[in-house]
């Protein structure tokens, strides 16, 4: 990629952030619309889970393929294709006549989305080569998630209340088209110096693993252990096959050597934990506010602001801290705040009083605002730039897999405990195990952030970088590079 002027680099960052905005906004807007969709399409709890997880599941399954393909054939080309497919998928979702087709069209959206975020992050990584400048750019990237969380509930609530749930997909059209035209004009093409070969067997194993695992979790409460046991067995078999097959390929879909780096492995598990907490948090909160408290979509969206605003404010601060002091402090703040929020709901039934509900939302927003920048920066820092797309895709896959599992597990626990009981009377009690699961996710962020950001962890990152790029001289790892 040619060296760009500071103004051009900022423009490229803004264009990449537009793609993140429509993908993130789509998820937050959809959560507010769930009760309306449930009534209109006559969906049960598992149906609502699938409207979210069909998207995140396909996204998680294809992200690594999209990242490696972009490195091979051109990041700008794949990015533009993703914008087209995502926009078309949004139109189809707005026209879906039933739940089954809505789920199918959400999967079309996800195919396009898989070509956006990891590729955009790879473009950013190759545009901002200075570690400190890159950390700040990633902080801005994380702030966009906060914007989507702040704007999503309000925009979604307003659209659902004034038009219908179908209108929530319309907002992707102008943003997607604008991003497409700006990308065509201002984003330079880039690719890895040496093309990586496709890995179709690895890709099929990833799809089998994620798909079978998610199906088993979501359908277990309604179907029982017997019917879903073959899917659980398939997930285990696919995982074992991946661990056996991928190290034997010269250019695997998932380079397992990445995970020899403790910071990289820690960032992967932290991403799964943090986004599982996010998925479960939004799922429980939306159902509680609208189906238990009886709020309309707009007022439910307003109640989400105390969570969204801190995310927006803390994300750029986290990026600056990562750039100047490394990832440890942001991760410790994130883990502590998310754990405290989970305990407040699980042990003290925070949702039953306005003051504690507000405090729980604020704490979770602070935690989630601090967690995104260190995840992203750790995933791409220290890795060879030629594999930036794959490294960023692993981080993005971890996020989507975490959100998929969060909705699947928390939704399954909720469905199994509510059963046929009156929804409003049993929701708070039935949701308590789900809140304990989210507490455990926050605790995992805290402990792994502490464990994988020390001197021992940095040494494993240096050894891994040398192993991945043995022909280049080893560079000293500065504070920002360690992030």
C-alpha positions in Angstrom: 0.0 0.0 0.0 1.4 3.5 -0.9 2.2 5.9 1.9 -0.8 8.2 2.4 -1.0 11.7 3.7 -2.4 12.2 7.2 -5.7 13.5 5.9 -6.1 10.6 3.4 -5.3 8.1 6.2 -8.1 9.7 8.4 -10.5 9.5 5.4 -9.7 5.8 5.0 -10.3 5.3 8.7 -13.7 7.0 8.4 -14.7 4.9 5.4 -13.7 1.7 7.3 -15.7 2.9 10.3 -18.8 3.3 8.2 -18.7 -0.4 7.5 -18.4 -1.2 11.2 -21.3 1.2 11.9 -23.8 -0.6 9.7 -22.8 -4.0 10.9 -22.9 -3.0 14.6 -26.0 -0.9 14.2 -27.8 -3.8 12.6 -27.3 -5.9 15.7 -28.3 -3.2 18.3 -31.3 -2.1 16.3 -32.4 -5.7 15.9 -32.4 -6.4 19.6 -34.8 -3.6 20.3 -37.1 -4.9 17.5 -37.2 -8.5 18.9 -40.5 -8.3 20.8 -42.2 -6.7 17.8 -40.8 -9.4 15.5 -41.9 -12.0 18.0 -45.5 -10.8 17.8 -45.6 -10.2 14.1 -43.9 -13.5 13.0 -45.3 -15.6 15.9 -41.8 -16.6 17.0 -40.8 -18.4 20.2 -37.6 -17.8 22.2 -35.6 -20.1 20.0 -36.9 -18.3 16.9 -35.6 -15.0 18.3 -32.3 -16.6 19.1 -31.9 -17.7 15.5 -32.7 -14.3 14.1 -29.5 -13.1 15.9 -27.4 -16.2 15.8 -28.0 -17.1 12.1 -26.2 -13.8 11.4 -23.4 -14.1 13.9 -22.9 -17.8 13.1 -22.4 -17.3 9.4 -20.2 -14.3 10.1 -18.0 -16.2 12.5 -17.7 -19.1 10.1 -16.6 -17.0 7.1 -14.5 -14.2 8.7 -11.1 -16.1 8.4 -11.9 -17.1 4.8 -12.7 -13.4 4.0 -9.5 -12.2 5.7 -7.2 -14.6 3.9 -9.0 -14.0 0.6 -8.6 -10.2 1.0 -4.9 -10.7 1.6 -4.7 -12.8 -1.5 -6.8 -11.0 -4.1 -7.0 -7.5 -2.8 -8.6 -5.9 0.3 -10.4 -3.1 -1.5 -12.0 -5.5 -3.9 -13.3 -7.9 -1.1 -14.4 -4.9 1.0 -16.5 -3.5 -1.9 -18.1 -6.9 -2.6 -19.0 -7.1 1.1 -20.7 -3.7 1.0 -22.8 -4.8 -2.0 -23.9 -8.2 -0.5 -24.6 -6.7 2.9 -26.8 -3.9 1.4 -28.7 -6.4 -0.8 -29.2 -8.7 2.2 -30.6 -5.8 4.2 -33.2 -5.1 1.5 -34.2 -8.8 1.5 -34.6 -8.8 5.3 -37.0 -5.9 5.1 -39.2 -7.8 2.7 -39.1 -11.2 4.5 -42.7 -12.6 4.8 -42.0 -15.1 7.6 -39.5 -16.1 10.2 -37.8 -18.8 8.1 -37.0 -16.4 5.2 -35.9 -13.7 7.6 -33.3 -16.1 9.1 -32.2 -17.0 5.5 -31.8 -13.3 4.5 -30.0 -12.6 7.7 -27.5 -15.2 6.6 -27.1 -13.4 3.3 -26.4 -10.2 5.2 -23.8 -12.1 7.2 -22.0 -13.3 4.0 -21.5 -9.6 3.2 -20.6 -8.7 6.7 -17.9 -11.3 6.8 -16.1 -9.3 4.1 -16.3 -6.0 6.0 -14.9 -5.9 9.5 -11.8 -8.0 9.3 -10.9 -6.6 5.9 -11.5 -3.1 7.2 -9.3 -3.8 10.2 -6.6 -5.1 7.8 -6.8 -1.9 5.7 -6.4 0.1 8.9 -3.5 -1.9 10.1 -1.7 -1.4 6.7 -2.6 2.3 6.6 -1.5 3.2 10.1 1.9 1.6 10.4 3.1 3.6 13.5 2.1 1.6 16.6 0.9 4.6 18.6 -1.1 6.0 15.7 -2.5 2.6 15.0 -3.6 2.2 18.6 -5.4 5.5 18.5 -7.1 4.6 15.1 -8.3 1.3 16.7 -9.6 3.4 19.6 -11.7 5.4 17.1 -12.8 2.1 15.6 -13.9 0.9 19.0 -15.8 4.2 19.6 -17.9 3.4 16.5 -19.3 0.4 18.4 -20.3 2.8 21.2 -22.0 5.0 18.6 -23.9 2.1 17.3 -24.9 1.1 20.8 -26.0 4.6 21.6 -27.8 5.3 18.3 -29.1 1.8 17.7 -31.7 1.5 20.5 -33.0 5.0 19.8 -33.1 4.7 16.1 -34.5 1.2 16.2 -37.1 2.1 18.8 -38.2 5.2 16.9 -38.5 3.2 13.6 -40.3 0.2 15.2 -42.7 2.5 17.0 -43.5 4.8 14.1 -43.2 2.4 11.1 -42.5 -1.3 11.8 -39.6 -3.6 12.6 -39.0 -4.0 8.8 -37.8 -0.4 8.6 -34.8 -1.1 10.8 -33.0 -2.7 7.8 -33.6 0.4 5.6 -30.9 2.4 7.5 -28.2 0.2 6.0 -29.0 1.3 2.5 -27.7 4.9 2.4 -24.7 4.2 4.6 -23.8 1.1 2.6 -24.1 3.0 -0.7 -22.1 6.0 0.6 -19.3 3.7 1.9 -19.2 1.9 -1.5 -18.8 5.1 -3.5 -16.2 6.5 -1.1 -14.2 3.2 -1.1 -14.1 3.2 -4.9 -12.7 6.7 -4.9 -10.4 7.0 -1.9 -9.3 3.6 -0.6 -6.1 2.3 -2.3 -5.8 -1.4 -3.1 -3.5 -3.6 -1.0 -2.8 -7.2 -0.7 -0.2 -9.5 1.0 3.1 -9.8 -0.8 2.6 -13.5 -1.1 -0.8 -15.0 -1.8 -2.1 -17.7 0.6 -3.7 -20.7 -0.9 -7.4 -21.5 0.0 -8.1 -24.2 2.6 -11.5 -25.6 1.8 -11.3 -28.5 4.2 -10.4 -26.2 7.1 -13.3 -23.9 6.1 -15.8 -26.8 6.1 -14.6 -28.0 9.5 -15.0 -24.5 10.9 -18.6 -24.2 9.6 -19.4 -27.7 10.9 -18.0 -26.8 14.4 -19.7 -23.5 14.8 -23.0 -24.6 13.2 -23.4 -27.9 15.1 -22.4 -26.4 18.4 -24.9 -23.5 18.1 -27.7 -25.7 17.0 -27.2 -28.1 19.9 -27.3 -25.3 22.4 -30.3 -23.5 21.0 -32.5 -26.5 20.4 -31.6 -28.5 23.5 -34.3 -26.9 25.8 -37.1 -27.7 23.3 -35.9 -31.0 21.9 -34.0 -32.6 24.8 -30.5 -34.1 24.9 -31.3 -37.1 22.7 -32.1 -35.3 19.4 -29.2 -32.8 19.7 -26.6 -35.3 20.8 -25.5 -36.0 17.2 -24.9 -32.3 16.6 -22.8 -32.1 19.8 -20.8 -35.1 18.7 -20.3 -33.5 15.3 -19.0 -30.3 16.9 -16.4 -32.3 19.0 -15.4 -34.3 15.9 -14.9 -31.1 13.8 -12.8 -29.5 16.6 -10.5 -32.6 16.8 -10.2 -32.7 13.0 -9.2 -29.1 12.9 -6.6 -29.6 15.5 -5.2 -32.5 13.6 -5.5 -31.2 10.1 -4.5 -27.5 10.2 -0.9 -27.9 11.5 -0.2 -30.3 8.6 -1.0 -27.7 6.0 1.6 -25.4 4.7 -0.8 -22.5 4.5 -3.7 -23.3 6.9 -7.0 -21.4 7.2 -6.1 -21.0 11.0 -2.4 -20.8 11.7 -2.3 -22.4 15.1 1.1 -21.0 15.7 -0.6 -17.7 16.4 -1.9 -19.2 19.6 1.7 -19.8 20.9 1.5 -16.1 21.8 -0.1 -15.7 25.2 -1.3 -12.2 24.5 -2.9 -13.4 21.2 -4.5 -16.4 22.8 -5.7 -14.3 25.7 -7.2 -11.7 23.4 -9.1 -14.5 21.6 -10.6 -15.9 24.8 -11.3 -12.4 26.1 -13.1 -11.5 22.9 -15.3 -14.6 23.2 -16.1 -13.9 26.9 -16.7 -10.2 26.4 -19.0 -10.5 23.4 -20.8 -13.5 24.9 -21.6 -11.2 27.8 -22.7 -8.5 25.3 -25.0 -10.9 23.4 -26.6 -12.3 26.5 -26.9 -8.8 28.2 -28.7 -7.3 25.2 -31.0 -10.4 24.8 -32.1 -10.4 28.5 -32.4 -6.7 28.8 -34.5 -6.3 25.7 -37.0 -9.0 26.6 -37.2 -7.7 30.2 -37.8 -4.1 29.3 -40.5 -4.8 26.7 -42.1 -8.1 27.7 -41.9 -7.8 31.5 -42.0 -4.0 32.2 -44.2 -3.5 29.2 -42.3 -0.6 27.7 -42.6 0.2 24.0 -39.6 -0.1 21.7 -38.7 3.6 21.9 -38.7 3.8 25.7 -36.8 0.5 25.9 -34.2 2.1 23.6 -34.0 5.1 25.9 -33.4 2.7 28.9 -30.4 1.3 27.0 -28.6 4.7 26.8 -27.0 4.4 30.2 -25.2 1.3 28.8 -24.4 2.7 25.4 -23.1 6.2 26.4 -20.2 4.9 28.6 -19.2 2.5 25.8 -19.0 5.4 23.4 -17.0 7.6 25.9 -14.7 4.9 27.1 -13.7 3.3 23.8 -11.4 6.1 22.6 -9.9 6.5 26.1 -9.2 2.8 26.1 -7.4 3.1 22.7 -5.2 5.9 24.1 -4.3 3.9 27.1 -3.4 0.9 25.0 -1.2 3.1 22.9 0.6 4.7 25.8 0.6 2.1 28.6 -0.4 -1.2 27.0 -3.5 -3.4 27.3 -3.4 -4.4 31.0 -5.1 -1.4 32.6 -8.0 -1.3 30.1 -8.6 -5.0 30.5 -8.6 -4.8 34.3 -11.1 -2.0 34.2 -13.2 -3.9 31.7 -13.2 -7.1 33.6 -13.9 -5.5 37.0 -16.8 -3.4 35.6 -18.4 -6.3 33.7 -18.1 -8.6 36.7 -19.7 -6.1 39.0 -22.5 -5.5 36.6 -23.2 -9.2 36.4 -23.2 -9.7 40.2 -25.6 -6.8 40.6 -28.2 -8.5 38.4 -27.5 -12.1 39.5 -27.3 -11.6 43.2 -29.4 -8.5 43.8 -32.0 -8.6 41.0 -30.9 -5.2 39.8 -33.6 -5.1 37.1 -36.4 -4.9 39.8 -35.4 -1.3 40.8 -34.7 1.7 38.6 -31.6 2.8 40.5 -29.9 -0.6 40.4 -30.9 -1.2 36.9 -29.4 2.1 35.9 -26.2 1.3 37.8 -25.9 -2.2 36.2 -26.3 -0.7 32.7 -23.6 2.0 33.4 -21.1 -0.6 34.8 -21.6 -2.9 31.8 -21.2 0.0 29.4 -17.9 1.1 31.0 -16.6 -2.5 30.9 -17.5 -3.1 27.3 -16.1 0.3 26.3 -12.7 -0.5 27.7 -12.5 -4.1 26.3 -12.6 -3.7 22.5 -9.4 -1.7 21.8 -7.0 -4.0 23.7 -8.5 -7.1 22.0 -8.0 -5.7 18.5 -4.6 -4.2 19.1 -3.3 -7.3 20.7 -4.5 -9.5 17.8 -2.7 -7.5 15.1 0.3 -6.1 16.9 3.5 -8.2 16.7 2.1 -10.2 13.8 3.7 -10.0 10.3 1.8 -7.4 8.3 1.5 -9.9 5.4 -0.9 -11.9 7.7 -2.7 -8.9 9.1 -6.0 -10.0 7.4 -5.9 -13.5 9.0 -4.9 -12.2 12.4 -7.7 -9.5 12.4 -10.1 -12.1 11.2 -9.3 -14.5 14.1 -10.1 -11.6 16.5 -13.3 -10.8 14.7 -14.3 -14.4 14.6 -13.8 -14.6 18.3 -16.1 -11.7 18.8 -18.9 -13.1 16.6 -18.5 -16.6 18.1 -18.7 -15.1 21.6 -21.9 -13.2 20.7 -23.4 -16.3 19.1 -22.7 -18.5 22.1 -23.9 -15.7 24.5 -27.3 -15.5 22.9 -27.5 -19.3 22.5 -26.5 -20.3 26.0 -28.3 -17.5 27.9 -31.4 -17.9 25.7 -31.4 -21.7 26.2 -31.1 -21.3 30.0 -33.9 -18.8 30.0 -36.2 -21.0 27.8 -35.6 -24.1 29.9 -36.4 -22.3 33.2 -39.5 -20.4 32.0 -41.1 -23.3 30.1 -44.8 -22.8 30.0 -45.0 -20.6 33.1 -46.4 -17.0 32.9 -43.6 -14.9 31.4 -43.9 -11.8 33.5 -44.1 -13.7 36.8 -41.1 -16.0 36.2 -38.7 -14.0 34.1 -36.5 -12.4 36.8 -36.0 -15.7 38.6 -35.5 -17.6 35.3 -32.9 -15.1 34.1 -30.8 -15.4 37.2 -28.5 -18.3 36.0 -28.0 -16.3 32.8 -26.8 -13.3 34.8 -24.3 -15.6 36.6 -23.0 -16.8 33.3 -22.4 -13.2 32.3 -20.7 -12.6 35.6 -18.3 -15.5 34.8 -17.6 -13.9 31.4 -16.6 -10.7 33.1 -14.4 -12.5 35.6 -12.7 -14.3 32.6 -11.9 -10.9 31.1 -10.4 -9.7 34.4 -8.2 -12.8 35.1 -7.0 -13.4 31.5 -6.2 -9.7 31.1 -4.0 -9.9 34.2 -2.4 -13.2 33.1 -1.7 -12.4 29.5 -0.3 -8.9 29.7 2.8 -9.5 31.8 6.5 -10.0 31.0 6.2 -13.7 30.4 3.3 -13.2 28.0 5.3 -10.5 26.0 8.2 -13.0 25.6 5.9 -15.6 24.1 4.6 -12.9 21.7 8.2 -12.1 20.6 9.0 -15.8 20.1 5.8 -16.3 18.1 6.5 -13.3 15.8 10.0 -14.6 15.1 8.6 -18.0 14.3 6.0 -16.6 11.9 8.5 -14.4 10.1 11.9 -16.0 10.6 13.6 -14.3 7.6 13.2 -10.8 9.1 15.3 -9.5 12.0 13.5 -9.3 15.3 12.5 -5.9 16.4 12.4 -4.8 20.0 8.8 -4.8 21.2 7.8 -1.4 22.6 4.9 -0.7 24.9 2.4 -0.1 22.1 3.7 -3.1 20.1 3.1 -5.3 23.1 -0.5 -4.3 23.1 
